[in-house]
Amino acid sequence: MTLAMPVGTTTRQRGGPIAPRSPLAKLGASLLLALPLILTLDVVSASVALLLGLGFVFASGLRPREFFLRTIPVWVAAPAAAVGIGLYGRSSGAELFEWGAIHVSEGSLELALATTIRLFAIGLPSIALFASIDPTDLADALSQRLRLPSRFVLGALAGMRLLGLLADDVRSLGLARRARGVADQGRIRRVLGTAFALFVLAIRRGTKLATAMEARGFGSSNARSWSRPSPFGGADVTLMAVAALISAVALTASIATGSFSFVLAPG
């Protein structure tokens, strides 16, 4: 006999109000936040979406250090994209600097600024929303709420759970090869040998896992039961509604100020 467990029991407890929400609500909110930034590329919509989307960051319960470590790729990618677009983007407006293939203009700088804010507006709230999603809770929600095939979902979940063993396998293989005297020279040869050994281990572990899951009835065509219900209530709807409202406000502000620039528009 198994007891029903509420969503989020496997996730490290956080103080933010977003943590206990359904994984599907968090995914939906992230998509709704990104919607206006997909339709238009301008400073106004990106700035409004970023300022309002920071509310999700504060409500996520992430500590400052944890949030910074999780968002390092965004802090690196956004300035890098700005430099590339500013120097080599499409020129428009007054020409400010030109040297060879480098063309810096008012239009390219504005486009670089809009792209930078756009990346922050999409990345920071999305990472804050994804931080409290537990893979097991997500698998439960996908199977119970979206009715995705449980065999595929649970198989993907099992594979994700095994990803953490790769680091241990690499460390063990490195120590074993060094103890045998085959890892002292030839870095490329060592990397290729380790990669092949990891590939063999992955196949063996996957075969054993598939056999174990089949033996426990994971491949049955009968309707399965769930020990962990995945509710989707009013608070989850509210989370998605807030994200949709932020998108509507960002688009409205962009249109009202005349900054709206449809991404797919010709020319």
C-alpha positions as CSV (number, residue, x, y, z in Angstrom):
1,M,0.0,0.0,0.0
2,T,1.3,3.4,-0.9
3,L,0.4,6.8,0.4
4,A,-0.4,9.7,-1.8
5,M,2.3,12.4,-1.7
6,P,1.7,16.0,-2.5
7,V,3.5,17.6,-5.4
8,G,6.9,19.0,-4.4
9,T,7.7,16.5,-1.6
10,T,10.9,15.4,-3.5
11,T,11.9,19.0,-4.1
12,R,14.1,20.8,-1.7
13,Q,11.8,23.0,0.3
14,R,11.9,26.7,-0.7
15,G,10.3,29.7,0.9
16,G,8.8,31.1,-2.3
17,P,5.2,30.8,-3.2
18,I,6.1,29.4,-6.7
19,A,7.8,26.3,-5.4
20,P,4.6,24.2,-4.6
21,R,2.9,25.0,-7.9
22,S,2.4,22.4,-10.6
23,P,5.3,21.9,-13.0
24,L,2.9,22.3,-15.9
25,A,1.9,25.7,-14.5
26,K,5.6,26.8,-14.3
27,L,6.3,25.6,-17.9
28,G,3.2,27.3,-19.1
29,A,4.1,30.6,-17.3
30,S,7.5,30.5,-18.8
31,L,6.1,30.1,-22.4
32,L,3.6,32.9,-21.8
33,L,6.3,35.2,-20.6
34,A,8.4,34.5,-23.7
35,L,5.5,35.1,-26.1
36,P,5.8,38.9,-26.5
37,L,9.6,38.7,-26.9
38,I,9.1,36.1,-29.7
39,L,6.7,38.4,-31.6
40,T,8.7,41.6,-31.4
41,L,12.2,42.8,-30.9
42,D,12.3,46.2,-29.2
43,V,13.6,47.8,-26.1
44,V,10.2,48.7,-24.6
45,S,8.5,45.3,-24.6
46,A,11.7,43.6,-23.4
47,S,12.2,46.1,-20.6
48,V,8.6,45.9,-19.4
49,A,8.7,42.1,-19.5
50,L,12.0,42.0,-17.6
51,L,10.8,44.4,-14.9
52,L,7.5,42.6,-14.3
53,G,9.1,39.2,-14.7
54,L,11.5,39.9,-11.9
55,G,8.6,39.2,-9.6
56,F,8.8,35.5,-10.4
57,V,12.5,35.7,-9.5
58,F,11.7,37.1,-6.0
59,A,8.9,34.7,-5.6
60,S,10.9,31.6,-6.5
61,G,12.7,31.3,-3.1
62,L,16.1,31.2,-4.6
63,R,19.0,32.5,-2.5
64,P,21.1,35.2,-4.2
65,R,24.1,33.0,-4.6
66,E,22.1,30.1,-5.9
67,F,20.3,32.3,-8.4
68,F,23.5,33.8,-9.7
69,L,25.1,30.4,-10.2
70,R,22.1,29.1,-12.1
71,T,21.9,32.2,-14.3
72,I,25.7,32.4,-15.2
73,P,25.0,31.3,-18.8
74,V,22.6,34.2,-19.2
75,W,25.0,36.7,-17.8
76,V,27.6,35.5,-20.2
77,A,25.5,35.0,-23.3
78,A,23.6,38.4,-23.2
79,P,26.7,40.7,-23.3
80,A,28.4,38.4,-25.9
81,A,25.3,38.7,-28.1
82,A,25.2,42.5,-27.6
83,V,28.8,42.9,-28.7
84,G,28.3,40.7,-31.8
85,I,25.1,42.5,-32.9
86,G,26.5,45.9,-32.1
87,L,29.6,45.4,-34.2
88,Y,28.2,43.2,-37.0
89,G,24.5,43.7,-36.9
90,R,22.4,45.3,-39.6
91,S,23.3,49.0,-39.9
92,S,20.6,51.6,-39.8
93,G,20.5,55.2,-38.8
94,A,23.6,57.3,-38.4
95,E,26.9,55.6,-38.9
96,L,29.0,55.9,-35.7
97,F,32.1,53.7,-36.5
98,E,33.3,51.6,-39.5
99,W,36.4,49.5,-39.8
100,G,36.5,46.6,-42.3
101,A,33.6,44.3,-41.6
102,I,32.7,46.2,-38.4
103,H,29.8,48.7,-38.8
104,V,28.5,50.4,-35.7
105,S,25.4,52.5,-36.2
106,E,22.6,53.8,-34.0
107,G,20.3,51.0,-35.3
108,S,22.8,48.3,-34.6
109,L,23.4,49.6,-31.0
110,E,19.6,49.8,-30.4
111,L,19.2,46.2,-31.7
112,A,22.0,45.1,-29.5
113,L,20.4,46.7,-26.4
114,A,17.0,45.2,-27.3
115,T,18.6,41.7,-27.7
116,T,20.4,41.9,-24.4
117,I,17.3,42.9,-22.5
118,R,15.3,40.3,-24.4
119,L,17.7,37.5,-23.3
120,F,17.5,38.6,-19.7
121,A,13.7,38.9,-19.8
122,I,13.4,35.4,-21.1
123,G,16.2,33.7,-19.2
124,L,16.0,35.0,-15.7
125,P,12.3,34.4,-15.0
126,S,12.4,31.0,-16.8
127,I,15.4,29.8,-14.7
128,A,13.6,30.9,-11.5
129,L,10.5,29.0,-12.6
130,F,12.4,25.9,-13.5
131,A,14.6,25.9,-10.4
132,S,11.9,24.3,-8.2
133,I,10.7,21.7,-10.8
134,D,11.5,18.2,-9.7
135,P,11.9,15.6,-12.5
136,T,9.6,13.1,-10.8
137,D,6.9,15.8,-10.3
138,L,7.2,16.8,-13.9
139,A,6.9,13.2,-15.1
140,D,3.8,12.7,-12.9
141,A,2.2,15.9,-14.3
142,L,3.0,15.0,-17.9
143,S,1.4,11.6,-17.6
144,Q,-1.6,12.4,-15.4
145,R,-2.5,15.9,-16.8
146,L,-1.3,15.9,-20.4
147,R,-2.0,12.1,-20.8
148,L,1.4,11.5,-22.4
149,P,2.4,7.8,-22.7
150,S,3.6,6.8,-19.2
151,R,6.1,4.3,-20.7
152,F,7.9,7.1,-22.6
153,V,7.7,9.6,-19.7
154,L,8.9,7.2,-17.0
155,G,11.6,5.9,-19.3
156,A,12.9,9.4,-19.9
157,L,12.7,10.1,-16.1
158,A,14.8,7.0,-15.4
159,G,17.3,8.2,-17.9
160,M,17.5,11.6,-16.3
161,R,18.0,10.1,-12.9
162,L,21.0,8.1,-14.3
163,L,22.7,11.3,-15.7
164,G,24.1,12.0,-12.2
165,L,26.1,8.8,-12.3
166,L,28.1,9.9,-15.3
167,A,30.4,12.1,-13.2
168,D,31.0,9.1,-10.8
169,D,31.7,6.9,-13.8
170,V,34.2,9.4,-15.3
171,R,36.0,9.7,-12.0
172,S,36.1,5.9,-11.4
173,L,37.3,5.3,-15.0
174,G,40.0,7.9,-14.6
175,L,41.3,6.4,-11.4
176,A,41.2,2.8,-12.8
177,R,43.1,3.8,-16.0
178,R,45.7,5.7,-14.1
179,A,46.2,2.8,-11.7
180,R,46.9,0.6,-14.7
181,G,49.3,3.1,-16.2
182,V,47.3,3.8,-19.4
183,A,46.3,7.4,-18.6
184,D,49.6,9.2,-18.1
185,Q,50.2,10.2,-21.7
186,G,48.1,11.2,-24.7
187,R,45.3,13.4,-23.7
188,I,43.3,12.8,-26.9
189,R,43.7,9.1,-26.6
190,R,42.6,9.2,-22.9
191,V,39.5,11.2,-23.7
192,L,38.5,8.9,-26.6
193,G,39.1,5.8,-24.4
194,T,37.1,7.2,-21.6
195,A,34.2,8.2,-23.9
196,F,34.1,4.7,-25.4
197,A,34.1,3.1,-21.9
198,L,31.3,5.4,-20.9
199,F,29.3,4.4,-24.0
200,V,29.7,0.7,-23.1
201,L,28.7,1.4,-19.5
202,A,25.6,3.3,-20.6
203,I,24.5,0.5,-22.8
204,R,24.9,-2.1,-20.1
205,R,23.2,0.1,-17.5
206,G,20.3,0.9,-19.9
207,T,19.8,-2.8,-20.7
208,K,19.6,-3.7,-17.0
209,L,17.3,-0.8,-16.3
210,A,15.0,-1.7,-19.2
211,T,14.8,-5.3,-17.9
212,A,14.1,-4.2,-14.4
213,M,11.3,-1.8,-15.5
214,E,9.7,-4.5,-17.7
215,A,9.8,-7.0,-14.8
216,R,8.0,-4.4,-12.6
217,G,5.2,-3.9,-15.1
218,F,6.3,-0.6,-16.6
219,G,5.7,-1.9,-20.1
220,S,2.2,-3.1,-19.5
221,S,-0.7,-1.9,-21.7
222,N,-3.0,-1.7,-18.7
223,A,-3.9,1.6,-17.1
224,R,-1.5,2.3,-14.3
225,S,-2.1,3.8,-10.9
226,W,-0.2,6.6,-9.4
227,S,1.0,6.9,-5.8
228,R,1.7,10.6,-6.3
229,P,-1.3,12.6,-7.6
230,S,-0.5,15.7,-9.6
231,P,-3.1,18.4,-8.8
232,F,-3.7,21.4,-10.9
233,G,-5.7,24.0,-9.0
234,G,-6.7,27.6,-8.9
235,A,-3.2,28.8,-7.7
236,D,-1.7,27.2,-10.8
237,V,-4.2,28.9,-13.1
238,T,-3.4,32.2,-11.3
239,L,0.3,31.7,-12.0
240,M,-0.3,31.3,-15.7
241,A,-2.8,34.2,-15.7
242,V,-0.2,36.5,-14.2
243,A,2.4,35.5,-16.8
244,A,-0.2,36.1,-19.6
245,L,-1.0,39.5,-18.0
246,I,2.7,40.5,-18.1
247,S,2.9,39.5,-21.7
248,A,-0.2,41.6,-22.5
249,V,1.2,44.6,-20.7
250,A,4.5,44.4,-22.5
251,L,2.9,44.1,-25.9
252,T,0.5,47.0,-25.1
253,A,3.3,49.2,-24.0
254,S,5.3,48.4,-27.1
255,I,2.4,49.2,-29.4
256,A,1.4,52.3,-27.5
257,T,4.9,53.8,-27.8
258,G,5.3,52.9,-31.4
259,S,8.2,50.6,-30.7
260,F,6.6,47.3,-31.8
261,S,8.7,45.6,-34.4
262,F,7.3,42.4,-35.7
263,V,10.2,39.9,-36.0
264,L,8.8,38.1,-39.0
265,A,8.0,41.3,-40.9
266,P,9.8,41.5,-44.3
267,G,12.7,43.8,-44.8
